Amino acid sequence: METSLNKTAAIFSPNLTSTFLGEIKQTLLLFDVVAIPITNVFTEKFNSIPSEYQSHFNDNLDYLEETGLIFKSVRGMDTKFEPGTNPIVIDSEIGLERHVASQNDYATYADGIARVHAFALNHEDIDHDFHCVPIVKNPKLPSNFYSTERGIILNVLLHNIPIPNEQTPLEAILDFKNDKDNIGRIAALRKWANKTAKLNLPPAELKDEIDDLLYRYRKSLEIHKIKYSNGILQSLVVGSAELFENIIKLKFSNIAKNLFSMHDARADLMLAELNSPGNELAYIYSTQEKFHLA
């Protein structure tokens, strides 16, 4: 099991689909930084797309690189590894690198390269303040492609986060993550991920667990929001009549009581959000509400 670090880096499969830039924004909603593996195969594929798309990709990637949110990885299994790295594991990764290089399917190749670069970055003889997780797009690949149990969890969680459209500015992603409530939700999500990783659940069971928790959380909030809306409506309808009467009779204490009643209803809703079943995944739910999971 990997050690807990303050930051987590996603090694992003460079598949160059039409949603490539949107998927980078999606990944940044869950991870602190994204690495793009640069290989000869990637360069050849990049050079094969229309020049206007090349310019579009380059402009966006250059901007993201300037912000420090992404970096380009040119690592491989010729990396100088830190002392004590298991040579058997290194040999296994070298075999994986050779295997994926022989694949005709670029999507499978991209997933394998993400895994190889994640391993190289995690074990190279350089100190990083982040731990790398390969983002695997092909659900049919064996679970060891994800590198660690926590890697499996983060990949499954990522599938539950919407892909923002291309018009969504990067600032909107950063503002969302830096919201004080979402900072707390992210912390709770990471705590849940670290705890769940110890259960060693296979990806299929993990997906079922996440689906169940999200469903319970969503339904619980729906119920509490209905109660909150009904309470506010009642306060407005009944309170308006009482407000007029209390003003006429100069009963200002009753006016204040109605105002505090509405404030208490809002506090009850916030408390329900914290205590609802599945609240560990509140951040995932928030991304779906904000960026609209299709």
Rosetta blueprint (number, residue, H / E / L):
1 M L
2 E L
3 T L
4 S L
5 L L
6 N L
7 K E
8 T E
9 A E
10 A E
11 I E
12 F L
13 S L
14 P L
15 N L
16 L L
17 T L
18 S L
19 T L
20 F H
21 L H
22 G H
23 E H
24 I H
25 K H
26 Q H
27 T H
28 L H
29 L H
30 L H
31 F L
32 D L
33 V E
34 V E
35 A E
36 I E
37 P E
38 I L
39 T L
40 N H
41 V H
42 F H
43 T H
44 E H
45 K H
46 F H
47 N H
48 S H
49 I L
50 P L
51 S H
52 E H
53 Y H
54 Q H
55 S H
56 H H
57 F H
58 N H
59 D H
60 N H
61 L H
62 D H
63 Y H
64 L H
65 E H
66 E H
67 T H
68 G L
69 L L
70 I E
71 F E
72 K E
73 S E
74 V L
75 R L
76 G L
77 M L
78 D L
79 T L
80 K L
81 F E
82 E L
83 P L
84 G L
85 T L
86 N L
87 P H
88 I H
89 V H
90 I H
91 D H
92 S H
93 E H
94 I H
95 G H
96 L H
97 E H
98 R H
99 H H
100 V H
101 A H
102 S L
103 Q L
104 N L
105 D L
106 Y H
107 A H
108 T H
109 Y H
110 A H
111 D H
112 G H
113 I H
114 A H
115 R H
116 V H
117 H H
118 A H
119 F H
120 A H
121 L H
122 N H
123 H H
124 E E
125 D L
126 I L
127 D L
128 H L
129 D L
130 F E
131 H E
132 C E
133 V E
134 P E
135 I L
136 V L
137 K L
138 N L
139 P L
140 K L
141 L L
142 P L
143 S H
144 N H
145 F H
146 Y H
147 S L
148 T L
149 E H
150 R H
151 G H
152 I H
153 I H
154 L H
155 N H
156 V H
157 L H
158 L H
159 H L
160 N L
161 I L
162 P L
163 I L
164 P L
165 N L
166 E L
167 Q L
168 T L
169 P L
170 L H
171 E H
172 A H
173 I H
174 L H
175 D H
176 F H
177 K H
178 N H
179 D L
180 K H
181 D H
182 N H
183 I H
184 G H
185 R H
186 I H
187 A H
188 A H
189 L H
190 R H
191 K H
192 W H
193 A H
194 N H
195 K H
196 T H
197 A H
198 K L
199 L L
200 N L
201 L L
202 P L
203 P H
204 A H
205 E H
206 L H
207 K H
208 D H
209 E H
210 I H
211 D H
212 D H
213 L H
214 L H
215 Y H
216 R H
217 Y H
218 R H
219 K H
220 S H
221 L H
222 E H
223 I H
224 H H
225 K H
226 I H
227 K H
228 Y H
229 S H
230 N H
231 G H
232 I H
233 L H
234 Q H
235 S H
236 L H
237 V H
238 V H
239 G H
240 S H
241 A H
242 E H
243 L H
244 F H
245 E H
246 N H
247 I H
248 I H
249 K L
250 L L
251 K L
252 F H
253 S H
254 N H
255 I H
256 A H
257 K H
258 N H
259 L H
260 F H
261 S H
262 M H
263 H H
264 D H
265 A H
266 R H
267 A H
268 D H
269 L H
270 M H
271 L H
272 A H
273 E H
274 L H
275 N H
276 S L
277 P L
278 G L
279 N H
280 E H
281 L H
282 A H
283 Y H
284 I H
285 Y H
286 S H
287 T H
288 Q H
289 E H
290 K H
291 F H
292 H L
293 L L
294 A L
